[in-house]
Amino acid sequence: MQRGNKFRTQTKYRNRHGATMQDSGKTCSRCKTQRALLEFPRLNHTRDGRGSWCKFCVRDHNRLSGNNARLGRVRRQRRRDQKDAE
């Protein structure tokens, strides 16, 4: 049985299909733009080792979700303050 590094097999997969880290691009599944592979965050469990959203979309999503979480905390705190005032 041959023991191999998973990164070595991923490299073989990419090379066999003619894509490497330098010359290939990928389309972001959120904004639908073609970008260089290096503009995608690394995810080891995917076949090409990169995420499906570009770094810009991930950043926007994280900012929006963080803002929504903060708004929810503020609303809950206001409700508690109103109940305490009554």
FENMOLIN-V708954 format. One line per field, one symbol per residue. ss: DSSP state (A for helix, B for strand, O for the rest). phi: phi as a letter, one per 30 degrees, with the letter a starting at -180 (. if undefined). psi: psi as a letter, one per 40 degrees, with the letter a starting at -180 (. if undefined). Layout:
ss = ???
phi = ???
psi = ???
//
This chain:
ss = OOOOOAAAAAAAAAAAOOOOOOOOBBBOOOOOOBBBAAABBBOOOOOOOBBBBBAAAAAAAAAAAAAAAAAAAAAAAAAAAAAAAO
phi = .ccbddddddddddddcicbddccbbcddccicdbddddcddbddcdcibdccddddddddddddddddddddddddddddddddd
psi = hhhihdddddddddddeehiddeiiihhedefihiideeiihhdeideeiieiiddddddddddddddddddddddddddddddd.
//
